[in-house]
Amino acid sequence: MPIFEFHCKSCRTEFKTLRSADRLAEVKCPDCGTDRVARLLSVTARSSSATEEMAPCSMPSGMCCRVDGGPCGSRN
């Protein structure tokens, strides 16, 4: 089950909840109890191993480059 992030439009609390996608309409703010919440766009995490270590790139696109000098976005 995915974790979704929300912002309460009433009290401005940001919170996360573990919820199936078909039950998102049931989400209520844990602080004030209102259902006036907006789902936030979440950033997905990606684990990397030592052989896939990534570093910020100077490319205008903002893509990542390999630390070992390989081309941007490449993998072993």
PyMOL commands that set and color helices and strands:
alter all, ss='L'
color gray80, all
select helices_A, chain A and resi 21-26+50-52
alter helices_A, ss='H'
color red, helices_A
select strands_A, chain A and resi 3-8+14-18+37-39+54-56+64-66
alter strands_A, ss='S'
color yellow, strands_A
deselect
rebuild
show_as cartoon
